[in-house]
Amino acid sequence: MSMKKMFKSIVFVFLMLFVVENLNAQSQNFRSRSSLGFMVGGSYYIGDLNQYEHFKNTNLSAGIIYRYHLNSRLELRGALRYGKVEGYDKEASDPLQKARNLSFESDIFEVSGGLEFHYLNYKLGNEKYFFTPYMFIDLGVFKMDPQTEYNGEMVSLQSIGTEGQGSNLSDKNAYSLIQLAIPFGIGFKVNLGDRAALSLEYGIRKTFTDYLDDVGGGSYVNNEALAAQNGNIAASLSDRSPSDVNFTGSRGNAETKDWYSMFGVMFTFSLGNPDKCFYR
């Protein structure tokens, strides 16, 4: 091998070593700034069937939250969450709402991403800056499926059109089961040693649908006409009030959208060896 070829080979080897080392350093830096949290807690909803009572009919929720540390006051976050919400007119104190007698439950699968703001300087693994209150705001997409019990079985309400959707009784089509949400909330986190942290978090979601509970701004429609076009089940579940009560007008409040909350306790673990410098 000539000296020229040998020199090129040596340069190539050193170049490859430099590239590999640089990629490894970037990978280590990425991992040192990354953490994964596992959250378990509760979920509930605010809407036409539960207008004011927070934490009413709370169900189990769970989630996985990824965080990327930008600096001591700011982190990127992404989350996958599951929760369940439900509501019952029969539990209302208002006699008219109680007589309406509607009910629903829905699983919620949510994907979201956004920003987390620390009130204090904080870094996972840092001994001095080891706790902080925080707030977050995300943009999310969630899948819902409002259902209710009918003759001992659960019936999906969107597909049957309880407000006449999809028929000539209404100018509305079936609402989408995939909706946008803006999750936001507050929390508090504290380090548990070098690579773990414990958080308490409460979040609520502004949605852009009035049909998380299948009760929107649509009007009551004639039961016989609804049965003829959307079926007997749709007619039965559209108006479940006693026979001596004759509701007219809107089934729900068309001026407001539905909300839901997810909250709980979270255990977070670093995906690498944390860089403990709080200012980074």
N, C-alpha and C positions, 0 to 999 in steps of 0.2 A: 504493500500500500504506500502510495506517495505521501510526502509530508503534507501536501495540500489537502488530499482526501482525509488524512488522519486529523488534520486541524478542523475540517468541516464536520467530521464525525464527533469530535470532542465538543465543538460548539453546539451541535445538535443535541447531544446528550445533556449538556448543561442547560440548554434552553428548555428541554422537556422537563428536567428536574425543577427548574424555576416555575414552569407552568403548573406542574403537579402540586408543588409546595404552595403556590399562590392560590390555587383552587382549594386545597386543603385548609389553608388559613381562612379563606372566605367562608368555607363550609363550617369551620369551627366558630367563626365570628357569628354566623347566622344562627347556629345552634345555641351559642352562649346568650343570644338575645331572644331566643324563642322559649316559650313555655306552653304547657298544655294543662288545662284545668278540667276537672270532672265535677259536675254540679248536680245536686239532688235537692228537691224542695217541693213547692206547690204551684198550682195554677188556678186561676179563676177568671170570671168574665164580668163585664159591666155592659148592660144593654137593655133591650126592651123588657126582658124577663127578670132583670135584676138591675135596677136603675142606679142605686146608691150604695149598696152594702158591699164594701170591700171585704175580701177573704171569705165571702159566703160561698158554700158548696166548693170548697177548695179540694182539688185533686192532686195526685202525685205528678211531678214533672221531673225531667232529667235533661242534662245537656253536656256537651263537650265544647270547651272554649279555648281557642288558640290565641295567644298574644305575642306580638313582636315589639320589643322594647326599643323605642326611638330615642328617648332621653328620660331624665329623671321625672318629668312631668307628663309625658305623653306616650301612649302605646296604641298600636294598631290591634284590632281584635276581629276574630271571625268565630261564628258559633253555629252549632247544630243542636237543636232543642226539640224535645217532645213534651207535650202537655195535654191535658184534657179539661174541658170546660162544660158546664151544664147550668140550666136554669129552669125554674118551675113557677108558673103563675100561682099555683095553689099555696105557695108559701108567702105570697104578698100580703101586706096589710091593707092595701087599697081594695075595697069590695069589688069594684069594676074589673080590676086586673085579675083578682081571684076568680071571678066569674068567667073571664076569657079562657082560662084553663089550658093554656098552651104550655108545652115543655119541649126541651131539647137537650141533647148532649153531643159533643163533637171532639174527636181527636184533633190535635194541632201538631203539624210537623213544620218547623221553622228553620230557615237558613238566613243568617244575617252577617253583616260586617260593618265596622265603623271605627270610632275613636274612643279611647278612654283617657280621661284627664285626671291627674293626681293633684290633690290639694296641697300635698307636701312632697318634698324630694323623696323619691323612693326607688329602690333597686332590689330585685330579688337576690338574696344572698348577702346583701350589705348589712353589717352589724350596727351601723349608726343610723342609717336611713331605712329602717326596717318595717315601717308601717305608714299607712296613709288612708284617709277617706278618699273616695273617688266618685266621679260621675261618668256616664257613658251615653253616647247616642249612636245608633246604628240605622242602617237601611236593611229591611228584611223582606223576604217572601215566605208566605206560609200556605199550607194546604189544609183545608177544613172539610168537614163532611157532616153537617147537622143532621141528626137523626132523632126519632122519637119512638116510643113504644106504642104498638098498635096490635091488639089481640095477641099479646104475649111475644111479639117479634119486633125487632128494631127495623124501622123503615127509614131509608135515606130520603130526606125531604126535598132536596134540590131537584131531583129528577121527576117528581110528580107534579110540581107547580101548584103549591097551595094558594098562591095569589093569582092563579090563572095564567102564569107565565107560559108562553108557548102556545096559547090558544087565542081565539079572537075575542076573549073576554078581557084581555089585557094587551097593552102595547109593549110590554116588556118580554124579553127573552129570558131563558134560564140564567141565573147569576153564575159567575165563575166560582169554582171551588179553590182556585189559586188566586191569592190576593196579596197586595203590598201592605207593609206595616212599617212604622217607625218606632222601634224599641228605644226607650231611654230610661235612665234610672240612676240610682246611687248605690254605693257599696263601701265596704271597709275591708282592708286586707293587711295581714301581718305575716312576717316571715317565720317559718318554722325551720331554723337551721340554714344551711348553705344553699339548698337546692329545692326547698318546698315553701309553700305559703298557704295560709287559710284565709278565705274571703267569705263575707256575708254580703249578699247582693239582692236588691229589690228592683225589678224593672216592670214597666207597664208599656203596652203597645197601643199606639194610635193606628187604627185600621182605616181603610177607605171603603169599607163595605158595611151595609146595614143588615146583612143576611148571615152573620155568624150564627145567629139563633133562628134563622129562616123567617124572622118577623121583620119586614121592612115597611116601607111607606105605602105599599099597595093597599087597595081597598078590599073590603069583604065583597065577594061576588056571590051571585045566586048559586045556592048549593046544587040545585037540580041541573043547571046549565054547566056547572063545573064538573059534576059527575058524568055528564054526557060527553064532555070533551077531554077531561084529564083523568077520569076514572073515579070510582066510588071511594077509594082510599084518599085521594086528594081532597074530595069533598068532605069526608069525615074529619080529616086532620086540619083542614082550613079553619073550621069553626067548631071547637069542642066545648062551647058554652052550653049550659042547660037549655032545654027546649023552650023554656018560658022566657029566655033572654034573647032579644033580637038585636045583635050588634050591627051597626052600619058605619060607613066611613072607613078611615084608615085602620088597619090591623095593628100598626105600631107608630112610633114617632119618626116621621120622615125627616126631621130636622137634625137628628144626631146619628153618628156612626157608632159601631160597636167597638169596645176596647177589651183587651185581655191582659193579664199579668202573669209573669213567671218570676219566681223568687226562690232563694235557698242558700245553702252553704256549699262552698266550692273548695276543693283541694287542688292546688296547682303545683306542678313539678317542672323544673328546668329541663330542657331537652339537651343541654350541654353543660359545660362548666361555666357558671355565670361569671361575667366580668363584673366585679363588685364595685367598680368606680361609679359612684352615683351620678356623676355629671355626664356620663356617656349614654 
